[in-house]
Amino acid sequence: MARAGRPPRDPARQLERAHRILDALAELVLRWGYDKTTIDDIAQRAGVAKGTIYLHWKTRDDIFAALLRRERVRMMTEVRDRAPATLSELFGEFSRALLRSPLLQAVLTGDSQVLGKLTSQKRSSTSWPQIGAVFEPYVAELAGRGAIREDPGDHMVRVSSIVYGFLLMRTSLPDHAVPTDDRVAELVADTIERTMSTGRPMSAADAEAVARVTLEFLDAAVEVARRRLDTSLGL
């Protein structure tokens, strides 16, 4: 017989319990902030014993890291499901999805009310985790198909500057002047298009190829994010 407090031996039940704990942490952090959320609070909200949480994760920081990784998977899966066909559409949808995640927005803006002491620590990127190896071949393919210019260089730096510039801009505006999430996504997409496109029409074959490699890039990025989440979940 399993001892009290052990996570269930059934992997499916164990995974369900882990996600229930993450759901509880997400709710409490957004309500009270990270500093005021204790392991006892999480256990009570998730309906598990305190010791059970420690059988999944060693520290509260480890649980929060798993939560952020899950948020990234959900965000990037949402982007993939919307099937963007170009670089500008891709990052427009990325911006829209990020703005739908209060937790990832808090990380992006360094919201001390939500993150508490974590704001003084080096924060991991809320964008595309560890995708440099797949991003460069992707943009090289786009350039080869005439979808973007080669001469700007530093494509990731340029794209990131545009995306985060618009997202962070919202925090410095008075409430009445803050654009809607959809408008921000449109502005991001338009600015990337104006900054990086060749301005020349593509052939139907090239346009189809660009749409295909964009989805392949997203598939690879989602897979990277899922592997990182699986590591946090002990899978």
Secondary structure, 3 states (H helix, E strand, C coil): CCCCCCCCCCHHHHHHHHHHHHHHHHHHHHHHCCCCCCHHHHHHHHCCCHHHHHHHCCCHHHHHHHHHHHHHHHHHHHHHHCCCCCHHHHHHHHHHHHHCCHHHHHHHHCCHHHHHHHHHCCCCCCCCCCCHHHHHHHHHHHHHCCCCCCCCCCHHHHHHHHHHHHHHHHHHCCHHHCCCHHHHHHHHHHHHHHHHCCCCCCCHHHHHHHHHHHHHHHHHHHHHHHHHHHHHCCC
